[in-house]
Amino acid sequence: MRLRHPSGTPLHLSYCTNVHPAEDLDGIVAQFDAYAVPIRNLLGADVLGLGLWLAAPVAAALAADPALRARFRRELDVRGLEVVTLNGFPYRSFQDPVVKHAVYHPDWTTPRRLAYTLDLARVLADLLPDDAARGSVSTLPLAWREPWDAAMAERAARRLDQLADGLAAVEAAGGRTIRVGFEPEPGCVVESTAQAVAHLGGADTDRLGVCLDLAHLACAWERPADSVAALRAAGLPIVKVQLSAALQSDDPRALDAYAEPRFLHQTRNPGGGAADDLDEALREELPGPWRVHYHVPLHATPAPPLATTAPVLREALKELAGGPYPLCDHFDVETYTWGVLPPELRPRTPEQLAAGIASELDFARAELRDLGVKA
């Protein structure tokens, strides 16, 4: 959706399609009809923004074929859909029965990660609306933290230099600016804002920056004002914001129903206690309170003693969009866990899922309106 900051700057609000499993063009277009168009209608929006996820094979096919990209762009246009941001974190198979650590591969030490990200940039350059200032691609925070050594860090640094050069070539070829945001996440090489500054501070900040995922920020127990100030002081742009909320509980026993086999749910307490997955935290009886990397619907209020980190989201939005000018213009709702929620909370039909995502977008739109942003 198109929104407007009081400064006059356009803001883009979208939802991320990595919640859907299709990894071929026909399946992706079918998802537009099953979910995106109904969501647009429920919101009464003339145009709905998608934070599109394209698995590596379909990204490569689109990047290699200008005619195919043009056809895909028409499929979006005729449905009142637009794309200014792509999610390039999962490489493929993101809704498989078991994902866990596989989502961090290939990592930024490999040529495959570089090739995939540049494919996405080439595709996005042709999907961008004509009046969009720029596009964004989010990606993983270099790698999972283990193994990681000086040789791997050097290879990753070379890949980032090659990425910046490739993005410059995309811009020179088509005149569209595409920026890549590295997404700090618990357990990764870049987990915190401080680590983002340490690892990315020497990068080409015209084209590379940070994707700020607000559930991840909350799980790191960081204060949004401090994190935003540190990124600004380092000159690292916030390329994209993922609007997400994590689970929180003072009573860890209430989280049993959320331990599931598909995704990794890193768990943290404010004293620095950490577990790489929720079932590990439960088994080891990590002291509470806990914040769990489990993206829950933004608008939902779980039954006590469970809560969400929506207050952190509100604090972050105030820092990012509540000032005289916005610090980011791409906001993407990223709740990919609808299919693994406890059974009683899980949507059973496409219509129910579309209604849930529409409610999240309406929640996000209302939060931005409270800051003076206009629809």
KABELPE-V436650 format. One record per backbone hydrogen bond with DSSP energy under -1.0 kcal/mol. NH is the residue of the N-H (numbers start at 0). CO is the residue of the C=O. E is the energy in kcal/mol with one decimal. If there is no record, write none. Layout:
nh: {NH NH}
co: {CO CO}
e: {E E}
This chain:
nh: {2 3 4 7 10 11 12 13 14 15 16 19 27 28 29 30 31 32 33 34 35 36 38 39 40 41 42 44 47 49 50 51 51 55 58 59 60 61 62 63 64 68 69 70 71 72 73 74 75 76 77 78 79 80 81 85 86 87 95 98 99 101 102 103 104 107 109 113 114 115 116 117 118 119 120 121 122 123 124 125 126 127 131 134 135 136 137 138 141 142 144 152 153 154 155 156 157 158 159 160 161 162 163 164 165 166 167 168 169 170 171 172 173 174 178 179 180 181 182 184 187 188 189 195 196 197 198 199 200 202 204 206 207 208 209 210 211 213 216 217 218 219 220 221 226 227 228 229 230 231 232 233 234 235 238 238 239 240 241 242 246 247 248 253 254 255 257 258 266 267 268 271 274 280 281 282 283 285 289 290 291 292 293 295 299 305 306 308 312 313 314 315 316 317 318 319 320 321 326 330 331 332 333 339 344 352 353 354 355 356 357 358 359 360 361 362 363 364 365 366 367 368 369 370 371 372 373}
co: {10 373 8 4 2 328 0 330 48 332 50 16 23 24 25 26 27 28 29 30 30 31 34 35 36 37 38 39 79 81 14 49 84 90 54 55 56 57 58 59 61 64 65 66 67 68 69 70 71 72 73 75 76 75 47 135 51 137 92 261 261 98 99 100 101 141 106 109 110 111 112 113 114 115 116 117 118 119 120 122 122 123 128 176 83 178 85 180 139 140 186 148 149 150 151 152 153 154 155 156 157 158 159 160 161 162 163 164 165 166 167 168 169 170 134 206 136 208 138 189 184 142 140 191 192 193 194 195 196 199 202 203 203 179 236 181 239 241 212 213 214 215 217 216 222 223 224 225 226 227 228 229 231 230 209 236 209 329 211 331 291 306 289 250 251 252 254 255 274 290 272 268 266 276 277 278 279 280 248 267 246 265 291 244 296 302 247 245 308 309 310 311 312 313 314 315 316 317 319 11 240 13 242 336 341 348 349 350 351 352 353 354 355 356 357 358 359 360 361 362 363 364 365 367 368 367 3}
e: {-2.8 -2.9 -2.8 -2.8 -2.6 -2.8 -2.5 -2.3 -1.3 -3.0 -2.2 -1.9 -2.4 -2.6 -2.1 -1.6 -1.4 -1.3 -2.2 -2.5 -1.3 -3.0 -2.5 -2.6 -2.4 -2.6 -2.0 -2.0 -2.5 -2.7 -3.1 -1.2 -1.3 -3.0 -2.4 -2.4 -2.0 -2.3 -2.5 -1.5 -1.2 -2.1 -2.2 -2.2 -2.5 -2.6 -1.9 -1.8 -1.6 -2.6 -2.6 -1.0 -1.6 -2.2 -2.2 -2.3 -2.5 -2.3 -1.2 -2.6 -2.6 -2.2 -1.4 -1.8 -1.7 -2.8 -1.8 -1.2 -2.7 -2.5 -2.2 -2.3 -2.3 -2.2 -2.0 -2.2 -2.3 -2.9 -2.0 -1.1 -1.1 -2.2 -1.8 -2.7 -2.0 -2.2 -2.2 -2.4 -2.3 -2.2 -2.0 -2.4 -2.1 -2.1 -2.6 -2.2 -1.9 -2.1 -2.2 -1.8 -2.4 -2.6 -2.4 -2.0 -2.5 -2.6 -2.0 -1.9 -2.1 -2.2 -2.4 -2.0 -1.9 -3.1 -2.4 -2.6 -2.8 -2.5 -2.3 -1.9 -1.9 -2.9 -1.2 -2.0 -2.4 -2.2 -2.6 -2.4 -1.5 -2.2 -1.3 -1.6 -2.6 -2.3 -2.7 -1.8 -2.6 -2.4 -2.3 -1.6 -2.4 -1.6 -1.9 -1.8 -2.3 -2.8 -2.0 -2.2 -2.2 -2.4 -2.5 -1.6 -1.0 -2.3 -1.7 -1.1 -1.2 -2.5 -2.3 -2.1 -1.5 -2.6 -2.0 -2.1 -2.1 -1.1 -2.1 -1.4 -2.6 -2.4 -2.1 -1.7 -2.3 -2.1 -2.5 -2.3 -2.5 -1.9 -2.7 -2.4 -2.5 -3.2 -2.6 -2.5 -1.1 -1.9 -2.6 -1.8 -1.6 -2.4 -2.2 -2.6 -2.7 -2.0 -1.6 -2.5 -3.2 -1.3 -2.8 -2.9 -2.8 -3.0 -1.8 -1.8 -2.7 -2.2 -2.7 -2.2 -2.1 -2.5 -2.5 -1.9 -1.8 -2.5 -2.4 -2.2 -2.6 -2.7 -2.3 -2.3 -2.1 -2.3 -2.0 -1.1 -2.2 -2.1 -3.0}
